[in-house]
Amino acid sequence: MAPRLGPSLWRGSGGAGQHVIAPGAGGHPTGGRPLRCRAAALRATLAQASEAPPTNAAPTDPAQAAWLQRVHPLFTRELQKRRGADTPGRMAHELDAPGLRLDFLRTVWYESRRAGLDPDLVLGLIEVESGWRKFAVSHAGARGYMQVMPFWPRVLAQGDPASLFDLQVNLRFGCVILRHYLSLEKGDLALALGRYNGSRGQWAYPQAVLAAQKKWAQAGP
């Protein structure tokens, strides 16, 4: 079960957004007044909910249960392909255990819905960003499932960047950042995805994420 998220996550200092950092979740803060000007918007988004329920609890939301039933079989098959199930000596994927897969998917559902995002979109973004690897680190230092840069916990929550390797913390930051970019782009998902990735105006990344979203939206048992 993911650790509980304390009040510091909601009441940290600082903030960031497009034109405050190099565009995207993988960017770097530039500091100064623009950085402080974005702080209120992002902190308000972070503060919209308090602690999440335990992610390993049985789902009580029928919509969540239906989503899990729809995506879990395909998710299992995709993980098998990624870890090379038929290749001797290939490292197992971190989410091979059925319990871990369900915990991951329930957290994707909760954090996506909490941020007003489509869970299929978030699952597809994680697929493109990290291949669902909890401990993925990019060449730029972005961390975890949603490849969040380590400055985000420091700027927004006075937190330890190591917390980005926690499932719930990583997804909460990633979903809030994407939701913020969607607001900045007035609902234009392709441009918001470009901001998230640091490639605004280029279409390869948004197209990859949207294709993955479509695949999960069409998944069936």
Summary of the structure (lengths in Angstrom):
residues: 221
radius of gyration: 16.8
end to end distance: 25.6
largest distance: 54.6
contacts: 707
relative contact order: 0.18
helix: 55%
strand: 3%
